[in-house]
Amino acid sequence: MRIDILTLFPQMFAGPLSESMIKLARERGLVDVRLHDIRDYTHDKHRTADDRPFGGGPGMVLKPEPIFECVEAVVPQGTPLIYMTPQGRPLTQAKAGELAGLEGFALLCGHYEGVDERVREALVAEEISIGDYVLTGGELPAMVLVDAVVRLVPGVLGDEESAQQESFSPKNLDCPHYTRPEVFRGRRVPEVLLSGNHGEIARWRREQAEKRTQERRPDLTNGEF
Ligand code: 9D3
């Protein structure tokens, strides 16, 4: 899978793309993530990528020319361009699964007030948000999306985890987890987990998961995840 990321701040991606599962997936050649600095596609002395909005108002708008030139130079024909924006549809697990089935896609990260509307009209296939809170740009949302998608690419997860993922898709939150020691600063691991009774353990985990879901995310019982 190939992912092209278009941004004014490519350095923001260095850490997240170079650690853990994404690092391994890239090393194994399962994903090819490429960063492109939109500013490299400007032509003026000051490398101007943004300008003031027509009609007035606060903030700056990303100019169309560098974005068009960047897309035309680096995004393969027929590859969907996804614009990360607060105006987009919320990212879901279902959408991550859909994107994981593609040969590739490109991500456009907005910054400041957003991109010139003509970019959207002519180049953007789809707009995605990661939730209802205000960030400074689309870079962190792009990293979230890449992380959610890459772990679903065949071969990226370990055998155990991906088998679990295939076999069922629970609509509850996860249960509590414990590891050694049995007593830590006076707090004991629940007795049932040490009992060796696998039927009882499964029942306890299910009950805990259901209790948490009712308390924290009653909305989950009707859908996704
Ligand atoms: C109406 C005033 N604007 C600033 C307060 C709106 C605005 C513009 C640009 C708010 C945030 C941003 C930058 N955010 C993104 O580009 C973004 C985003 C987000 O802020 N939250 C959740 N998902 C996303 S995807 C891209």
Boltz pocket constraint, residues with backbone or C-beta under 6 A from the ligand:
constraints:
  - pocket:
      binder: B
      contacts: [[A, 84], [A, 85], [A, 86], [A, 110], [A, 111], [A, 112], [A, 113], [A, 114], [A, 128], [A, 129], [A, 130], [A, 131], [A, 132], [A, 133], [A, 134], [A, 135], [A, 136], [A, 137], [A, 138], [A, 139], [A, 141]]
      max_distance: 6.0
